[in-house]
Amino acid sequence: MVRLASGLMAAVLLGCGGGGGGPGSDGGTDAGCTEAGKSPANLVQNHAFECGGASVAEWAAVYGTLEFPAGEGRSGTRAAKLTCDSGGARFTYVPALVADGGQKTYCVTAWAKGTAPYMRIRVLRDEGGGGFTNFEFNSPVPGSWERVPPSITLQVPNAGSAKLQLVFELQTTRGDGQNARPGDVLYVDDVDAWESASGRCDEVR
């Protein structure tokens, strides 16, 4: 289900944490590691986490531990592996997904699997003056690679906002108790975001 909520604090969603690469992090600089051949273009650099070493410039943990293990990729060698700890599990795309977006619609999908009950994809639209609108898709975490959302796309009408931010997380505050626990993992790969010419995110990807 896609839900919207206004007035969120960016610090709550994006946090103050740095990367979760751990020891041996190389602090890689991966600008320009883009996916070729898609039209419209994929806006996410290092969308498949193949560039960089133990730490990747484009992606960072907010809560939990973020790694990029070999042998886990859906389409390549690597994937992002987010492990929940006592503070939760969340990681973010470090650059703005879109800057100076204008009156356009943006679309987001990814592939995911893991051991936790539920995950969430969030896109934060910066309304200026500290205000944000949150677009999100909540989904059970599949046990093997599946596209999330499975048959639709998270649509983000930008409404003239200057900036969009992208976040992935495991759910830890569900009222039904189906929450991630320390040690639960979420794998993400092949993140895809684009500007929709039709405004309906119906482009073939």
C-alpha positions as CSV (number, residue, x, y, z in Angstrom):
1,M,0.0,0.0,0.0
2,V,1.3,3.5,-0.9
3,R,0.8,6.0,1.9
4,L,1.6,9.7,2.2
5,A,2.3,11.7,5.4
6,S,3.2,15.4,5.7
7,G,5.5,17.3,8.0
8,L,8.1,14.6,8.6
9,M,11.4,15.6,10.0
10,A,14.3,14.7,7.7
11,A,16.5,13.8,10.7
12,V,14.1,11.1,11.8
13,L,14.1,9.4,8.4
14,L,17.6,9.9,7.2
15,G,19.3,10.1,10.6
16,C,22.8,11.3,11.3
17,G,24.5,8.0,10.7
18,G,27.3,7.4,8.2
19,G,28.0,4.4,6.1
20,G,27.8,1.0,7.7
21,G,30.7,-0.5,5.8
22,G,32.6,-1.5,9.0
23,P,36.3,-2.3,9.2
24,G,38.1,-2.4,5.9
25,S,35.9,0.3,4.4
26,D,37.6,1.9,1.4
27,G,35.4,5.0,1.3
28,G,35.0,4.4,-2.5
29,T,34.2,7.3,-4.8
30,D,31.8,5.8,-7.3
31,A,30.3,8.8,-9.1
32,G,29.5,7.9,-12.7
33,C,28.8,4.3,-12.0
34,T,25.5,4.4,-13.9
35,E,23.2,1.9,-15.7
36,A,23.4,2.3,-19.4
37,G,20.7,1.6,-22.0
38,K,17.5,2.5,-20.2
39,S,15.1,5.1,-21.5
40,P,14.2,7.1,-19.5
41,A,17.5,6.9,-17.8
42,N,17.9,5.3,-14.4
43,L,18.6,8.2,-12.0
44,V,20.3,6.0,-9.4
45,Q,24.1,5.8,-9.6
46,N,25.6,2.4,-8.5
47,H,22.0,1.0,-8.7
48,A,23.3,-2.6,-8.4
49,F,26.0,-1.9,-5.8
50,E,28.7,-3.3,-8.0
51,C,31.1,-0.4,-7.7
52,G,33.3,0.4,-4.7
53,G,34.7,-1.8,-2.0
54,A,33.4,-2.5,1.5
55,S,32.0,1.1,1.7
56,V,30.1,2.6,-1.2
57,A,29.9,6.4,-1.8
58,E,26.3,6.4,-2.9
59,W,24.7,4.4,-0.1
60,A,24.9,4.7,3.7
61,A,23.3,3.0,6.7
62,V,21.2,5.1,9.1
63,Y,20.3,2.3,11.4
64,G,21.6,-1.3,11.3
65,T,24.6,-2.5,9.4
66,L,25.0,-2.1,5.6
67,E,27.3,-4.4,3.7
68,F,27.8,-5.3,0.0
69,P,28.6,-9.0,0.0
70,A,29.7,-10.9,-3.2
71,G,27.7,-13.8,-4.3
72,E,24.3,-12.3,-3.3
73,G,23.4,-10.2,-6.3
74,R,20.3,-10.7,-8.4
75,S,21.8,-9.6,-11.7
76,G,25.4,-9.1,-10.9
77,T,27.9,-10.1,-8.1
78,R,26.8,-7.9,-5.2
79,A,23.7,-6.7,-3.5
80,A,23.1,-4.4,-0.5
81,K,22.6,-6.3,2.7
82,L,21.0,-4.4,5.6
83,T,21.1,-6.2,9.0
84,C,18.7,-5.0,11.7
85,D,20.1,-4.1,15.2
86,S,18.5,-2.9,18.3
87,G,18.0,0.6,16.7
88,G,16.3,-0.8,13.6
89,A,17.4,-1.1,10.0
90,R,17.4,1.7,7.4
91,F,19.7,2.8,4.6
92,T,19.6,5.7,2.2
93,Y,20.7,6.9,-1.2
94,V,23.2,9.5,-0.2
95,P,22.8,12.0,-3.1
96,A,19.5,13.6,-3.7
97,L,17.6,11.3,-6.0
98,V,16.3,14.4,-7.8
99,A,17.5,17.9,-7.4
100,D,15.5,20.8,-8.8
101,G,12.8,18.3,-9.9
102,G,10.1,20.7,-11.2
103,Q,6.6,19.7,-12.0
104,K,7.3,16.1,-12.9
105,T,6.5,12.6,-11.8
106,Y,9.2,10.2,-10.6
107,C,9.0,6.4,-10.3
108,V,10.9,3.9,-8.1
109,T,11.2,0.1,-8.0
110,A,13.8,-2.3,-6.7
111,W,14.3,-6.0,-6.2
112,A,14.4,-7.4,-2.6
113,K,14.6,-10.5,-0.5
114,G,15.4,-11.3,3.2
115,T,14.3,-12.8,6.5
116,A,12.4,-9.9,8.1
117,P,8.5,-9.8,8.0
118,Y,8.0,-6.4,6.3
119,M,10.0,-3.7,4.5
120,R,9.3,-0.2,3.2
121,I,10.5,2.0,0.3
122,R,10.3,5.7,1.1
123,V,10.8,8.8,-1.1
124,L,10.8,12.1,0.8
125,R,9.7,15.2,-1.1
126,D,11.3,18.3,0.3
127,E,8.6,21.0,0.7
128,G,11.1,23.6,2.0
129,G,11.2,25.2,5.4
130,G,11.8,21.9,7.1
131,G,8.7,20.2,5.8
132,F,8.6,16.9,3.9
133,T,6.0,14.7,2.3
134,N,6.6,11.0,2.5
135,F,5.6,8.6,-0.3
136,E,6.0,5.0,0.7
137,F,5.3,1.4,-0.3
138,N,5.1,-1.3,2.4
139,S,5.5,-4.9,1.5
140,P,6.2,-8.3,3.0
141,V,9.8,-9.2,2.5
142,P,10.0,-12.0,-0.1
143,G,12.2,-15.1,0.6
144,S,13.7,-15.0,-2.8
145,W,14.3,-12.1,-5.3
146,E,11.1,-10.3,-6.2
147,R,10.4,-6.8,-7.6
148,V,9.0,-4.4,-5.1
149,P,6.4,-3.0,-5.7
150,P,5.5,-6.3,-7.6
151,S,3.2,-5.0,-10.3
152,I,2.9,-1.3,-9.7
153,T,5.5,1.5,-9.2
154,L,5.9,3.9,-6.3
155,Q,4.8,7.2,-8.0
156,V,6.1,10.5,-6.7
157,P,4.5,13.6,-8.2
158,N,7.1,16.2,-7.4
159,A,4.9,19.3,-7.4
160,G,7.8,21.6,-7.9
161,S,9.9,20.4,-5.0
162,A,13.6,21.1,-5.1
163,K,14.7,17.7,-3.8
164,L,13.7,14.0,-3.4
165,Q,15.5,11.5,-1.1
166,L,15.3,7.7,-1.3
167,V,15.2,5.4,1.7
168,F,14.9,1.6,2.3
169,E,14.1,0.1,5.7
170,L,12.8,-2.9,7.6
171,Q,9.6,-2.2,9.6
172,T,10.0,-2.1,13.3
173,T,6.9,-0.3,14.6
174,R,4.0,-2.3,13.2
175,G,1.0,-2.6,15.4
176,D,0.5,-6.2,14.5
177,G,3.8,-7.3,15.8
178,Q,5.2,-8.3,12.5
179,N,8.4,-6.4,13.1
180,A,12.1,-6.9,12.2
181,R,14.3,-8.1,15.1
182,P,18.0,-7.8,15.6
183,G,19.7,-10.1,13.1
184,D,17.0,-10.0,10.5
185,V,18.3,-9.0,7.0
186,L,17.1,-7.2,3.9
187,Y,18.8,-7.6,0.6
188,V,18.2,-5.0,-2.1
189,D,19.5,-4.9,-5.7
190,D,18.8,-3.3,-9.1
191,V,17.3,-0.1,-7.8
192,D,15.5,1.8,-10.6
193,A,14.2,5.4,-10.5
194,W,13.2,7.5,-13.5
195,E,11.3,10.5,-14.7
196,S,7.9,9.5,-16.2
197,A,7.1,11.3,-19.4
198,S,3.4,10.1,-19.1
199,G,3.2,10.9,-15.4
200,R,1.8,7.4,-14.8
201,C,5.1,5.4,-14.4
202,D,3.9,3.1,-17.2
203,E,7.3,3.0,-19.0
204,V,8.7,-0.4,-19.8
205,R,11.7,-1.1,-17.7
